[in-house]
Amino acid sequence: MSTTHLFLLPDLGEGLPDAEIVEWHVAVGQVVRLDDPLVSMETAKAVVDVPAPCSGTLLRVAGKAGDVITTGAWLAEFELDPTLPQRAAGHDTGHVHGAGHAPAPTVMPPMPSLSASDLSNDLPEGVTPAFGGGFKNATPALAAPAPTPAPAQREDAGTVVGAMQVSSEVRRESTVAVGGVKAVPAVRALAKKLGVDLARIAPTGADGVVTLADVKRAAERGEARLGESPTPSALRAPAPSIAAPVADVRPPVAAMPPRPERSIDADFDTDAPIRGVRRNMVRSMAAAHAEVVPTTLMDDADLHAWSPGEDITVRLIRSLVVASAAEPAMNAWLNAKEGTLRRHARVDVGIAIDHADGLFVTNLRGADRMDAAGMRAGISRLRDGLKDRSLPAEELSGYTIMLSNFGKFAGKYATPVVVPPCVCIVAAGRLYHGVVPVLGGIETHRLMPLSLTFDHRAATGGEAARFLKAMIDDLQRAR
């Protein structure tokens, strides 16, 4: 048996071509045990803790934080320690990468994954046009199962996106205490990006965990900068006010509007590498442009019959469910290479969410089986999961139809992008009041602009128009 083990970067979810190193949890020369946290990697969908594939001394690593490693390329090399637990040779997972990376070690397989502010319009939270991810079906893991007694010889734990299996217990991306500071890898990555010293932040999370909000707040206030001494806010003198002399009777000069503040994490005048979520956006948009034959229909829904306090997001999702039943051609996947079209009985809505790290598309599964309360709870859960990047990768793919809302910010109509294999995306624009003819005169009603883009290879214009009409008819009904 070889005394060394070369560990290749496994597929961390949905066939992604690479991942970025966020943080090594083991230094070269240290001993690590089987399934202990080895390294945090950021894919286009999530920050993933990769467990050690064996027990032994870490001899060398393929890169440092910020380096991008190709899936299937070597990630780390170990000197095996026969006195510590090792994965049984018979437990080969069978996970295979591309050729050219010999010798091939036992590589742990990914959990089946599916391929990111709330989607209201007028509206509490904003969502921007969708850029997608992968598209496999899986049942989302909403909570870790309760621990069960470990069998005498357990199966290969494997590499799991957003979770690690140790013994028979699955645990989410764990909070790692380094230097006395508790924070998940995503928080450490953001702090490094913004130049914030985690050790000087007052944590607000449970059990003294530093959260993403803590890091962003410190960055916005200019506190806890790396390499700087803390400056008490109380010592900051307010800017002196300037008053015109009493004797000055000249007409006042109009004040210049305040200069807008720039984003705290913007990197100006440099050619910065595109990484993580935004790198995947480049890929998926290029693929969509090359593959899809897009056509867009636009119309308005009259919301005059709505009662006060209607949940716009829920009404939009309900209208998608109703329209999918009336015209199934839009709730479908097209496999152009195989020449197949799959029309779905279920309605899994991909909701596009704008995030500081890039654009995410979350999957509200089983929307056709939900009532209004269930839809709202599901949307809130997905939105909250993105705030600290704790949402598992399987919650970011597998949707059957896509929904976007750019109207929270500006604009009425758009040509949203369909990401294959989906064949349709609906976008809601900014609500406005328009003059509507009624019997005996005219009235002013609140209108919702809708834009539907579909892949004309998979559906006809008549099918798309019938789908849009069914949406509008449902949106125009009273609750």
N, C-alpha and C positions, 0 to 999 in steps of 0.2 A: 504494500500500500504506500502510495506517495506520501511524503511528509509535508508537502505543501499543497495548498488548494487555491486555485485561481477562480475568483468569484466574478461572474459576468452580470452586468446590470440586467435584471429581469424586466419583462414587460410590466410596467406599473399600472396598466389599465388601458384597455381598448386599443391596443396596437399602436400606442404612441411611439414616435421614432426616437425620442430622447428625453432626458430629464436633467434638471440643474441641481448641482450640489448646494444645499442650504447650510448644513452644519454636520461635521463629523462628531459623533459622540464618543469615539475611541481614537486615541492618538497612536501614531506609528510606534511600535515597540511595546504597546500595552497588550495585556491578555484580555480576551473577550470570550464569553460563554455563548454556546448555541442559543439563538433566539433573543439574545440581549440586543437593545437598540444599537445599531451600527452607524447609520447615517440617515439624515433627513434629506429627501430629494423633492424638488418641486417640479411637477409635471404641468401640462397645460390645464389641468383640472383641479389638482389638490396638492397639498404638502403631505408627503408620505414618509413614514418611518420605516426604513428597511432593516429588518433584523439580521443578525449575524447568521450565516449559513452553516457555521461550524464553530467549534471551540479551539482556541489557539491564540498565537501571537500575531498581531497585525504587522506584516512585513512592509507593505507599501500600498499606496492608494493612487488612483488614477488622476486625481485633481484636487483642487482646493475649493472653498466656498465660492460660488459664482461660475464655476466651470460647468460646461454642458457635456454630458456623457451620452453617447449613442446607445440605444437599447441593443443589448447583445455584446457590447464591447466590455473589456475587463474593467472592473470597478475597484477591486481590492484583492490582495494576495495574503494568505495566512500560512503560518507554520502550525500544523495540527498538533494538538496536545492529546496524546492517547489516554491520559489520566482523567480527562474531562469528557462530558457527554458529547457524542457525535451523532449525526443523523445516520441511521442505518442505511447501508448500501442498497438494500432491497426496497428502500422507500424513495427511489428515484421518481421525481414528479413527472418526468416525461416532457417538461417544458422545453421547447426548442427555439433557438434563435437562428438568425441567418448564418450561412456558412462563413468561414474565414476567421473564426475566433477560437482556435484550438489552443490547448486542449479543452474539451467541453466538460465542465463540472456539473454537479447536481445543482440545478437552478430551480428556485422555488417559483411556483406558478402564481399568477394574479387571480384575485377574486373576480368572477365575471362582473364586468362593469358596463354601464350604459353611458352612453355619453351622457346671471348669474345673477332693496328697495322694493318694493311692492308694486304691482301693476295697477295702480289706479290712475285716473286721468287728470282729473280736475283737482286735485287728487292727492292723497297723502304721500304716496311714494311714486318714484318714476322708474320707467323701464325703457330701455332703448333698443333699437333694432337688433335682431338676434344673430349671433354667430355661434355655430354649433360645435358639437363634439361627436362622440361615437354613438352607436345605435344598437346595442345589444339589449335583449330583454333580461331583466333580473328583478328579483323581489328586493326592494330597498331594506337595508338593515337600519331600523329606526333606533334601536337600543341594543346594547350588548346583552347577550343572554346570561342568566345567572350561572355561576361556576358549578361544574359538575365534577364528581370524582374522576381523576385521570385513570384511563385504562393502563394495564400492565405495560403495553407497548403502544404508544400513540402513533397516529398517522403523521405523515409529513405536514408540518404546519403551513408551509408555503408562504409566499409573499403576498400580502393583502393590501390593497389600496386603502389607505386611511385607517388601517387596523392591523394588529399582529395577533397571531394565534400562538399562545404559549400553553403547553399542556392542552386542555380542552376549553380554555377560557379565551374569549375574544375581547380585546381591549382597544378602545379608540386611540387615535394619535395622542400620545401621553405627554403630560407636562413634565419637562425635564428641568431639574434643579442644577444649575451650573453656577458656581461661585456664590451660592446662597440665594440665587434668584430663580424663582419658579416661573416658567413660561414655555408655551408650546413652540415648536420650531418656526411656525409662521410668524409669531410675534418677534422672535429673535431675528428673523430675516428682515422684517419691516424696520426694526430698531437699527439694524446695521445699515439698511438703505437710507434711513433718515439721519444717521449719525447721532443716535440717542443712546445714552448709557443706561442700560436696564437697572444697574445697581443703584442708581440715584432716583428712580421713579417710585412713588408711593403706590403700591398695588391696590387695586379695588376689587379684584376677582376673589372668588371663594378660596379659602385656605392660603391667602397671600399670593395668589397668582397674578402676574402682570398680564393685562389684556391688551388687545389691539387698540382699544379706545384710550388706554393709559399712555401708550406710545405716541399716538397721534396728538393727544392733548399736550404732551410734553414738547413735541416738535413744534406745534403751533405757537406755543408760548415761548419758545426758544430756551427751554429749560433742559437740564440734564444732558447737555452736549458732551460728546466724547472729547476728553482732553481739556475741558474747561472747568474752572472752579465754579461752584454754584453761586448764583447771585440772588439773594433774597429779593422777592418781588417788592417787598416793602421799601427797599432802598432805591427803587427806580423812581426818579423824580418825574412828575408829570411835565408834559411839554408846556412851556410858558405860553400864556395867551398874549395876543397882540391886540391892543386897542388903539383906535385912531385918536390923535390929539383932539381935545375938546374944541380947539379953535379951528379945526379943519372942517370947512364947510363945503368942500368939493363933493360932487355927487359920488355915491359909493360905486365901486367897481365890482362887477359881477364876479363872484368867487369861482375859481376853476373847480370843476368836479374832482373829487378825490381819485387818485390813480388806483386802479384796481390792484388788489394784491395778487401776486403770482402764487401758483401752487407751491407748497413747501417742499415737495419732492420732485419738482420739475428739474430737468437737467438741460440747461440751455447751451446752445452753441457747441455741442459736442456730438460726435457720432457714436451714440450709445448702442450697445447690442440689444436686440429685441429678444426678450426671454419670457419664459413662463406662459401665462395666459395669452399675452399679446403675440407671442410667437405662434401659438396655435391659431390665433385669429388670422394671421397672415396666411397660414396654410389653408384654413377652411374657406376663407374668402376667395383665394386663388382657385381652389378646387370648384367652388360654387360657380365662379365666373366661367370656368372652362367647361363645366359639365351641364349646367342647367340652361334651359331655354325659357327665360322668364317673360311673363306677361302680367300686367297689373290692371285690375279693375278698381274703380273708386266710386264711392257713393256716401250718402249721409243717412244716419238713423235719427229720427225725430224722437226725443226723449220727453215730450210734453206730458205723456201719461204717467210718468214716474212719480212716485211719492217722495216726499222729502227724506233725505238720509239714505237713499238707495246706495248699495255697495257697487260701484261701477265695475270694479275688477271681477266680482262674482257674476255680475250680469253679462259681462263679456265672455267669461268662460262658459256660462250656461248657454249663451247663444252659439258658441262653437259646438257644444254637445248636441244641441238641437239641429244645427245645420249639418253636422256629420251624419246624423241619422237620416236626414232628408236627402242628402247628396253625399254618399260615402267616397266619391272619387277624390275629395280633397284630404280626407283623413287616411292617407296611404303612404307607402314607401315604394319607390321605383328603384329596381336594380337593372340599370341600363346594360351592364356587361352581360348579365344572364338573360336579359330580355323578359323580366318578370315584374309584375305589379302586385303588391299585397295591400288589400283594403282591410283596415282594422275594425274589428267589432268594438274594441275598447277605445277610449279617448284619453290619451296621455298628453297633456298640454305642456309644451316647452315654453316657459316664461322667461323672456330675456331680462336680465338685470344688470344695470350699470354699476361697476365696482371700481375702486381705486386701482386695483391690480389689472383691470381689463374687463371684458364683457363675459358674463356667464349666462348660460341658459339652464335653468333648473327645470326639473320634471315633476309636474303635479300629476301623479299617477291615478288612474281610475277616476277621472273627473266625471265620467258618465254615471258613476255610482254614488256621487256625493250630493248632499244637500247644500244649501247656502252656507250653513255654519261649518260644515266639513271643508268646503272650499276655502273659506276664510282662514280656518285653522291651518290648513295645509300650506297656504301661501305664506302665512306668518312664520311657520316653522322653517320653510325654505329660506326666507329672507333673513331670519335670525341666524341660521346656520352659516350664511355667507359673511356675516359681520366679522367673525373671527376665523374664517376659512376652515371651519370644522365640518362642513358639509361633505359627506363621503362622495367619491367620484361617481358611484352608481346613481346618485341623485342628479347628475348633470348630463344624462344621456338617455336614449331610448324613447324619447317623446315621439308621438305620431303626427302631431300638428303643432305649429308654432304661433305664438302670440307676442306682440311687441307693442310698446306704448312710448312713442317719442313725444306725444302731446303734453306730457308733464312739463317739458322744457319749452318747446316752440314748434310751430309747424302744423299744418292741417293734413296734408296728403304726402305720401312718400312712395318709393318703390323699394320696399323691404326685400332683403336677400333670402332666398330659399336655400337652405343647406341640405344637400342630399344625405340620406335617402328620402327625407320628407319631400312632399310635392307642393306644400302650401304654407304660407305664413300670412297672418292677418295683423295689420298695424292700426292702432287707434290714434288719431291726431288730437289736437287741442280742441276742447269743446268751445262752441261759440253760439251766439244767438243770431238767428236768421229770420227773415220775413217769410212766412208760410201762408199760402192762400187757403182760406177756409170758406165754408158755405156762408155767403153773405158778406165777405170782406177778407181781411188779412189779419194775421196775428204774428207775434214774435215768439218763437219757440227755441228751446235749447237743442242744438244739433251736435251729433258726434260724427266727425269725418272718419271714414273707414277706407283702408287701402288693402286690397287682397292681391298678393303676387303668387302665381302658381307656375309650375313647370309644365309648359305646353306639350312636352313629350308624353306626359302621363295623363293629361285631362284636356277636355275640349273647353272652348270658351263658354258653351252653354252650361256645362257642368259647374264651372266656376261661377257663372252668373246666378245659377239656381242656388248654389251654396251661399253666396253673398245675400241674396234675397231672403233666404231662410234666417240668416243671422239678423238682418234688419227687421224682419217681421217679429222675431222674438224680442229684440231690444226695444221695439216700439210698444210692446204690451205693458200693461200695468203689472205690478208685482204679482 
